[in-house]
Amino acid sequence: MDGIRPEWRSTTLARVIDRLETELARAWADLLTDQRIAAGSPDETALCWLVVEDPAAHDWRVVDAALDRLSCADCGHILTRGPAACERCGFHHNMRFGAREVDRAGVPPGNEHAIRVAFAVARARARYSPRARVGYELVLPALVAGALPTTPQAQAAKALINKLTPEECDRVTTLTEVERLAHGRRAGSR
Ligand SMILES: [Zn+2]
């Protein structure tokens, strides 16, 4: 076994999430070094709050890393990871999208934004319906590899996903599987 956590839809997705979480950890460690703050100190918690309250001043990896280190005062979960009904988590989940998203060299413009959103949805998946999260989770590995679907491609995928039941949406591991299941069905017939 390769230690892939069971909560992700596929090994491919789990690997990509792991890779991005490693990038978050590295970005956070760099910020601590830069600020001369010790990990685990009260100063680190204070820095986390400064970052999540001013996301536009930081790269999204730093913002997400800060959120990972904070607890929600209302529901007790990691901040933004609480149940969809938790308004405080919802507030900070929405606020995180104000962070900086700088495209890597050699990728289509907007790739970084797409990665950022898909990663956030995958890690806060309880906030989204099965139909809403499946598209983000299936496309994330391709985004990290440097691709960016065109609007017609994204719309075509969405149309196929709409032909699946919520249970199927949570079960599929590839877009090919979505195509196979959707084949010959009318939208909303399930
Ligand atoms: Zn909460």
Boltz pocket constraint, residues with backbone or C-beta under 6 A from the ligand:
constraints:
  - pocket:
      binder: B
      contacts: [[A, 72], [A, 73], [A, 74], [A, 75], [A, 76], [A, 77], [A, 78], [A, 79], [A, 80], [A, 81], [A, 82], [A, 83], [A, 86], [A, 87], [A, 88], [A, 89], [A, 90]]
      max_distance: 6.0
